[in-house]
Amino acid sequence: MPVRKDGQQQEAIDKALRHFPSIPDDALVGFAVSRVLFGSPSRATAYRRIEDGTYPPIVKIGGSNFMRAGDIRRVLNSDLPRKAA
């Protein structure tokens, strides 16, 4: 995947966020998009929350990290308090 400039990357994230409600639970969501859905924690905070089980596990494909849409929805819809970043 070619490296995108900041504006292009933000456009891609915005597009993914618009389509998130309609994608199937088994779809893979990019790590940057999942961080926005969880309230934009830093990468380090996101990895800590994955380690402690607050966030779902990562699916690695090549050098890229993803999360399953259904796993993200379960966290977002849970009654568990989400920590502030």
C-alpha positions in Angstrom: 0.0 0.0 0.0 1.5 3.4 -0.9 2.2 5.9 1.8 -0.5 8.6 1.8 -0.1 12.2 2.7 -2.0 13.4 5.8 -5.0 14.8 3.9 -5.4 11.7 1.9 -5.1 9.5 4.9 -7.7 11.6 6.7 -10.1 11.3 3.8 -9.7 7.5 3.8 -10.4 7.4 7.5 -13.5 9.6 7.1 -14.8 7.4 4.3 -14.2 4.2 6.4 -16.0 5.8 9.4 -19.0 6.7 7.2 -19.3 3.1 6.0 -18.6 1.4 9.4 -22.3 0.9 10.3 -23.0 -1.0 7.1 -20.0 -3.4 7.0 -20.3 -7.0 8.1 -19.1 -8.1 11.5 -16.3 -10.2 10.0 -14.9 -7.3 7.9 -11.4 -6.0 8.9 -11.1 -2.4 10.0 -7.8 -0.6 9.8 -6.0 0.1 13.1 -6.2 3.9 12.6 -9.9 3.7 12.0 -10.5 1.6 15.1 -8.5 4.1 17.2 -10.8 6.9 16.0 -13.9 4.7 16.8 -12.5 4.2 20.3 -12.0 7.9 20.9 -8.6 8.5 19.3 -6.3 7.1 21.9 -2.6 7.2 21.0 -1.0 4.1 19.5 0.7 3.3 22.8 -2.6 3.6 24.7 -4.4 1.5 22.1 -1.8 -1.3 22.4 -2.0 -1.2 26.2 -5.8 -1.6 26.0 -5.4 -4.5 23.7 -2.9 -6.1 26.1 -5.3 -5.7 29.1 -8.3 -7.0 27.1 -10.2 -3.7 27.0 -9.9 -3.6 23.2 -10.2 -6.6 20.9 -7.1 -8.4 19.5 -5.4 -7.3 16.4 -5.4 -9.2 13.2 -2.0 -8.8 11.5 -1.7 -9.1 7.7 1.7 -8.5 6.5 2.9 -5.3 8.2 -0.6 -3.9 8.7 -2.9 -4.2 11.8 -6.6 -4.6 11.7 -9.5 -5.4 14.0 -12.7 -7.2 13.2 -15.8 -4.9 12.9 -17.9 -7.2 15.1 -15.3 -7.1 17.9 -15.2 -3.3 17.7 -19.0 -3.1 17.9 -19.1 -5.4 20.9 -16.7 -3.1 22.8 -18.5 0.0 21.7 -21.9 -1.5 22.7 -20.7 -2.9 26.0 -21.5 -1.5 29.4 -17.8 -1.5 30.2 -16.5 2.0 31.0 -14.1 3.2 28.3 -11.0 4.9 29.7 -10.2 8.4 28.6 -7.1 8.7 26.4 
